[in-house]
Amino acid sequence: MRTPFLFILLVSLVAVPIGGQAPPTEWRQFRGTPTLTGTSAATPPATPRLLWSYDVGGPITSSAAIAGGVVYAGGGDGDLVALDLASGKLRWKYATGNLIGESSPAVSGEAVYIGDLGGVLHAVSVRDGKALWTFKTGGEIKASPVVVDGVVLIGSYDTRLYAVDARSGKPRWDVPTKGMVHATAGVRDGMTFVTGCDALFRAIRIADGKEVFQVETGAYTAASPALEGNRAYVGTFNAEVLAIDLTRRAVAWRYSQPDTEFPYYSSAAVDGSRLIVGGRDKQVHAIDTATGKGLWTFATRARVDSSPVVAAGRVYVGSGDGRLYVIESASGKKLWEFDTGAGIAASPALAAGRIVVGAEDGRLYVFG
């Protein structure tokens, strides 16, 4: 662990929105806010056009963050880049020294945080891209960091969920699980909720790391939980999407399609009474949040690991077929698509009228 104190003194943490939509000008972390609902108050154009693209290097499966007119993106070759949102001009580049997988950057105050496949969590200055500190776990980091209450929450393939002090990089606590922690931890009401490869949904108190309760999901779970009201929504590798009642601490409903048995890797978005999620059956699914009944499906040409984002009644989602789709949330009707020519597993980020998404050819695409 390294903690250059001169850089630590520059870091000042600000409050990050906990619930609801991401604000129209920012998308500070994976899924927009710590509740991981994947919704934005931004209003991208009805017919987007490509404004610019940038070769980050290596396949991009990490989703971008947007704050202060800057796009932060991790490339598969291990570089975290900061790009001007308006022009695409490079501001700085930070080399993690390892490959970056699906861990998406999170911005809080004067720092941006990201994990790598060497098991290292990095805190980097947003001003100049210099290291603030690093924290080493015992396994790959594919989960995305979430910053809340002065700590960075991060899961690792070493089977633990960590709370790391956001200023110093020193550990506050860690919770052991019975499997790899692939999913990003959701946060609300002083609690963090995380799914895992041990088929358990856990509720953990952020203040001290005490586990409050568990719910059995019945399957390996790589998707992150979307938290809305008194429920958490998450898909599993058992070809099901679950609604978990946080008050009753039990599964409220299970959604599945009898003619398919494909897992859900995508994390769901909550659009009022609709839950929107991608499936490895090559479809985007809309599910009634109250009953768990299917509302519509939208077919793509390859599996949908990209996590959808909802804004102004539209769903933005990528597919392994290389296309970024815009779908009407109410009906499932296709409104627009763009073919990047390379698979899209990363999730879109929306802010300031822009749509930002990375593709497996290593290019970051920005539409507006």
Secondary structure by P-SEA (a helix, b strand, c coil): cccaaaaaaacccccccccccccccccccccccccccccccccccccccccccccccccccbbbbbcccbbbbbcccbbbbbbcccccccccccccccccccbbbbbcccccccccccbbbbbbbcccccccccccccbbbcbbbbbcccbbbbbcccccccccccccccccccccccccccbbbbbcccbbbbbccccbbbbbccccccccccccccccccbbbbbccccccccccccbbbbbccccccccbbbbbccccccccbbbbbcccbbbbcccccbbbbbccccccccccccccbbbcbbbbbcccbbbbcccccbbbbbccccccccccccccccccbbbbbcccbbbbbccccbbbbcc
